[in-house]
Amino acid sequence: MLTALANPTTEADLTEARLAAQAHALGEVARIMALEDEYDDNFLRPTPKVTELTCRLLTDAAIAMKQPLPKADLGPIGDGGIAIQWGGGNNYVHLFVPPTTSTAYIYFRTGLDVQEHSAGGEALAVCLDRLLEE
């Protein structure tokens, strides 16, 4: 079962856990932007537009979720975009933020059910909450 960063027991604990999880996720975005040796003409750094959209989606999802954001694997795609994955195996949420459009995409899989959504903070929150319930 996928777990969030903390197991809050009170509303204050939940708020603190949500803020900590959000800070962690945004810190990961900043970390991949700061990598110097990883980028060249063939493997592009995420664009400022992609970085801004990613941070907005993570923040909106963190606010809308019932639980704190779970830990994720996050990295540059190489074309100027960012990919984030929560979960693994047959239960996961992938968020792709490509550099060429203003729309990000969510791929959500539980068992054999696979769904694709245009990404918004609330849609991401629903998928992550469902993933945490699996």
KEBA-169983 format. One record per residue (C-alpha): y negated, z, x; residue number from 1; residue in three letters. Coordinates in Angstrom, 3 decimals, padded with zeros to 6 digits. Each point is the difference from the previous one (the first is absolute). Layout:
BEGIN
<lumlo north="Y" up="Z" east="X" resi="NUM" resn="ALA"/>
...
# end
This chain:
BEGIN
<lumlo north="000.000" up="000.000" east="000.000" resi="1" resn="MET"/>
<lumlo north="-003.459" up="-000.870" east="001.277" resi="2" resn="LEU"/>
<lumlo north="-002.281" up="003.005" east="000.342" resi="3" resn="THR"/>
<lumlo north="-003.723" up="000.440" east="000.163" resi="4" resn="ALA"/>
<lumlo north="-001.683" up="001.720" east="002.939" resi="5" resn="LEU"/>
<lumlo north="000.068" up="003.401" east="-001.660" resi="6" resn="ALA"/>
<lumlo north="001.572" up="001.843" east="-002.925" resi="7" resn="ASN"/>
<lumlo north="-003.056" up="001.424" east="-001.740" resi="8" resn="PRO"/>
<lumlo north="000.477" up="002.920" east="-002.394" resi="9" resn="THR"/>
<lumlo north="-003.536" up="000.513" east="-001.345" resi="10" resn="THR"/>
<lumlo north="-002.813" up="-002.360" east="-000.989" resi="11" resn="GLU"/>
<lumlo north="-001.904" up="001.000" east="003.158" resi="12" resn="ALA"/>
<lumlo north="003.102" up="-000.729" east="002.103" resi="13" resn="ASP"/>
<lumlo north="000.372" up="-003.373" east="-001.719" resi="14" resn="LEU"/>
<lumlo north="-003.622" up="-000.895" east="000.717" resi="15" resn="THR"/>
<lumlo north="000.375" up="001.025" east="003.639" resi="16" resn="GLU"/>
<lumlo north="003.255" up="-001.958" east="000.324" resi="17" resn="ALA"/>
<lumlo north="-001.596" up="-003.088" east="-001.580" resi="18" resn="ARG"/>
<lumlo north="-002.950" up="000.131" east="002.399" resi="19" resn="LEU"/>
<lumlo north="002.277" up="000.520" east="003.009" resi="20" resn="ALA"/>
<lumlo north="002.230" up="-002.914" east="-001.043" resi="21" resn="ALA"/>
<lumlo north="-003.003" up="-002.242" east="-000.582" resi="22" resn="GLN"/>
<lumlo north="-001.502" up="000.961" east="003.382" resi="23" resn="ALA"/>
<lumlo north="003.325" up="-000.749" east="001.691" resi="24" resn="HIS"/>
<lumlo north="000.252" up="-003.456" east="-001.616" resi="25" resn="ALA"/>
<lumlo north="-003.589" up="-000.917" east="000.846" resi="26" resn="LEU"/>
<lumlo north="000.555" up="001.291" east="003.551" resi="27" resn="GLY"/>
<lumlo north="002.930" up="-002.412" east="000.338" resi="28" resn="GLU"/>
<lumlo north="-002.261" up="-002.896" east="-001.021" resi="29" resn="VAL"/>
<lumlo north="-002.529" up="001.101" east="002.632" resi="30" resn="ALA"/>
<lumlo north="002.806" up="000.289" east="002.577" resi="31" resn="ARG"/>
<lumlo north="001.123" up="-003.607" east="-000.408" resi="32" resn="ILE"/>
<lumlo north="-003.600" up="-001.177" east="000.173" resi="33" resn="MET"/>
<lumlo north="-000.451" up="001.834" east="003.311" resi="34" resn="ALA"/>
<lumlo north="002.992" up="-001.646" east="001.706" resi="35" resn="LEU"/>
<lumlo north="-001.349" up="-002.174" east="002.800" resi="36" resn="GLU"/>
<lumlo north="003.069" up="-001.392" east="001.764" resi="37" resn="ASP"/>
<lumlo north="001.733" up="-001.147" east="-003.181" resi="38" resn="GLU"/>
<lumlo north="-002.418" up="-002.764" east="-000.971" resi="39" resn="TYR"/>
<lumlo north="-000.666" up="-003.462" east="001.419" resi="40" resn="ASP"/>
<lumlo north="-000.579" up="-003.545" east="-001.262" resi="41" resn="ASP"/>
<lumlo north="003.543" up="-000.131" east="-001.421" resi="42" resn="ASN"/>
<lumlo north="000.143" up="003.496" east="-001.510" resi="43" resn="PHE"/>
<lumlo north="-003.258" up="000.780" east="-001.748" resi="44" resn="LEU"/>
<lumlo north="-001.604" up="003.372" east="-000.632" resi="45" resn="ARG"/>
<lumlo north="-000.350" up="000.854" east="-003.711" resi="46" resn="PRO"/>
<lumlo north="-003.341" up="-001.272" east="-001.253" resi="47" resn="THR"/>
<lumlo north="-002.739" up="002.412" east="-001.106" resi="48" resn="PRO"/>
<lumlo north="000.422" up="-001.299" east="-003.583" resi="49" resn="LYS"/>
<lumlo north="003.746" up="000.766" east="000.105" resi="50" resn="VAL"/>
<lumlo north="-000.625" up="003.438" east="001.488" resi="51" resn="THR"/>
<lumlo north="-002.570" up="000.834" east="-002.676" resi="52" resn="GLU"/>
<lumlo north="002.268" up="-001.185" east="-002.831" resi="53" resn="LEU"/>
<lumlo north="002.974" up="001.922" east="001.426" resi="54" resn="THR"/>
<lumlo north="-002.022" up="003.216" east="000.240" resi="55" resn="CYS"/>
<lumlo north="-001.325" up="-000.474" east="-003.542" resi="56" resn="ARG"/>
<lumlo north="003.497" up="-000.585" east="-001.407" resi="57" resn="LEU"/>
<lumlo north="001.401" up="003.060" east="001.792" resi="58" resn="LEU"/>
<lumlo north="-002.900" up="002.163" east="-001.167" resi="59" resn="THR"/>
<lumlo north="000.219" up="-001.217" east="-003.606" resi="60" resn="ASP"/>
<lumlo north="003.779" up="000.530" east="-000.016" resi="61" resn="ALA"/>
<lumlo north="-000.348" up="003.489" east="001.488" resi="62" resn="ALA"/>
<lumlo north="-002.431" up="000.963" east="-002.766" resi="63" resn="ILE"/>
<lumlo north="002.172" up="-001.470" east="-002.786" resi="64" resn="ALA"/>
<lumlo north="003.373" up="001.326" east="001.170" resi="65" resn="MET"/>
<lumlo north="001.745" up="003.002" east="-001.526" resi="66" resn="LYS"/>
<lumlo north="001.151" up="001.030" east="003.478" resi="67" resn="GLN"/>
<lumlo north="-001.461" up="-000.374" east="003.495" resi="68" resn="PRO"/>
<lumlo north="000.430" up="-003.376" east="001.702" resi="69" resn="LEU"/>
<lumlo north="003.362" up="-000.128" east="001.767" resi="70" resn="PRO"/>
<lumlo north="000.135" up="-000.843" east="003.693" resi="71" resn="LYS"/>
<lumlo north="000.123" up="-003.709" east="000.703" resi="72" resn="ALA"/>
<lumlo north="000.727" up="-002.492" east="002.735" resi="73" resn="ASP"/>
<lumlo north="-003.138" up="-002.024" east="000.554" resi="74" resn="LEU"/>
<lumlo north="-000.748" up="-002.868" east="002.327" resi="75" resn="GLY"/>
<lumlo north="-001.863" up="-003.222" east="000.580" resi="76" resn="PRO"/>
<lumlo north="001.670" up="-003.171" east="-001.221" resi="77" resn="ILE"/>
<lumlo north="-001.414" up="-002.121" east="002.826" resi="78" resn="GLY"/>
<lumlo north="-001.945" up="-002.420" east="-002.176" resi="79" resn="ASP"/>
<lumlo north="-002.863" up="002.450" east="-000.509" resi="80" resn="GLY"/>
<lumlo north="001.699" up="001.874" east="-002.841" resi="81" resn="GLY"/>
<lumlo north="001.633" up="003.413" east="-000.396" resi="82" resn="ILE"/>
<lumlo north="003.440" up="000.943" east="-001.348" resi="83" resn="ALA"/>
<lumlo north="000.974" up="003.479" east="-001.208" resi="84" resn="ILE"/>
<lumlo north="003.486" up="001.161" east="-001.004" resi="85" resn="GLN"/>
<lumlo north="001.029" up="003.151" east="-001.798" resi="86" resn="TRP"/>
<lumlo north="003.683" up="000.855" east="-000.390" resi="87" resn="GLY"/>
<lumlo north="002.860" up="-002.138" east="001.218" resi="88" resn="GLY"/>
<lumlo north="003.389" up="-001.409" east="-000.810" resi="89" resn="GLY"/>
<lumlo north="000.159" up="-001.043" east="-003.655" resi="90" resn="ASN"/>
<lumlo north="-002.996" up="002.137" east="-001.029" resi="91" resn="ASN"/>
<lumlo north="-003.336" up="-000.946" east="001.461" resi="92" resn="TYR"/>
<lumlo north="-003.584" up="-000.979" east="-000.594" resi="93" resn="VAL"/>
<lumlo north="-001.593" up="-002.624" east="002.246" resi="94" resn="HIS"/>
<lumlo north="-003.735" up="-000.617" east="-000.040" resi="95" resn="LEU"/>
<lumlo north="-001.200" up="-003.209" east="001.635" resi="96" resn="PHE"/>
<lumlo north="-003.714" up="-000.540" east="000.557" resi="97" resn="VAL"/>
<lumlo north="-000.404" up="-003.601" east="001.226" resi="98" resn="PRO"/>
<lumlo north="-003.147" up="-001.192" east="001.756" resi="99" resn="PRO"/>
<lumlo north="-000.459" up="-003.182" east="-002.031" resi="100" resn="THR"/>
<lumlo north="-000.478" up="001.363" east="-003.520" resi="101" resn="THR"/>
<lumlo north="-001.704" up="002.939" east="-001.635" resi="102" resn="SER"/>
<lumlo north="003.272" up="000.947" east="-001.722" resi="103" resn="THR"/>
<lumlo north="002.679" up="002.207" east="001.477" resi="104" resn="ALA"/>
<lumlo north="003.591" up="-000.001" east="-001.226" resi="105" resn="TYR"/>
<lumlo north="002.482" up="002.746" east="-000.802" resi="106" resn="ILE"/>
<lumlo north="003.748" up="-000.573" east="000.203" resi="107" resn="TYR"/>
<lumlo north="001.859" up="002.849" east="-001.686" resi="108" resn="PHE"/>
<lumlo north="003.765" up="000.339" east="000.085" resi="109" resn="ARG"/>
<lumlo north="002.271" up="002.603" east="-001.533" resi="110" resn="THR"/>
<lumlo north="003.671" up="-000.900" east="000.203" resi="111" resn="GLY"/>
<lumlo north="000.346" up="-003.587" east="-001.149" resi="112" resn="LEU"/>
<lumlo north="-003.322" up="-000.069" east="-001.857" resi="113" resn="ASP"/>
<lumlo north="-002.739" up="-001.755" east="002.010" resi="114" resn="VAL"/>
<lumlo north="-003.552" up="-000.339" east="-001.279" resi="115" resn="GLN"/>
<lumlo north="-003.083" up="-001.679" east="001.397" resi="116" resn="GLU"/>
<lumlo north="-003.520" up="001.043" east="-000.992" resi="117" resn="HIS"/>
<lumlo north="-003.529" up="-000.844" east="000.988" resi="118" resn="SER"/>
<lumlo north="-001.111" up="003.143" east="001.724" resi="119" resn="ALA"/>
<lumlo north="-002.492" up="002.435" east="-001.377" resi="120" resn="GLY"/>
<lumlo north="-000.211" up="003.691" east="000.716" resi="121" resn="GLY"/>
<lumlo north="001.455" up="000.990" east="-003.369" resi="122" resn="GLU"/>
<lumlo north="002.875" up="-002.504" east="000.219" resi="123" resn="ALA"/>
<lumlo north="000.812" up="001.271" east="003.492" resi="124" resn="LEU"/>
<lumlo north="-000.114" up="003.597" east="-001.273" resi="125" resn="ALA"/>
<lumlo north="002.438" up="-000.787" east="-002.835" resi="126" resn="VAL"/>
<lumlo north="002.446" up="-001.673" east="002.396" resi="127" resn="CYS"/>
<lumlo north="-000.206" up="002.849" east="002.534" resi="128" resn="LEU"/>
<lumlo north="000.405" up="002.680" east="-002.682" resi="129" resn="ASP"/>
<lumlo north="003.092" up="-001.844" east="-001.293" resi="130" resn="ARG"/>
<lumlo north="001.339" up="-000.287" east="003.542" resi="131" resn="LEU"/>
<lumlo north="-000.439" up="003.739" east="000.534" resi="132" resn="LEU"/>
<lumlo north="001.935" up="000.656" east="-003.226" resi="133" resn="GLU"/>
<lumlo north="003.012" up="-002.072" east="001.162" resi="134" resn="GLU"/>
# end
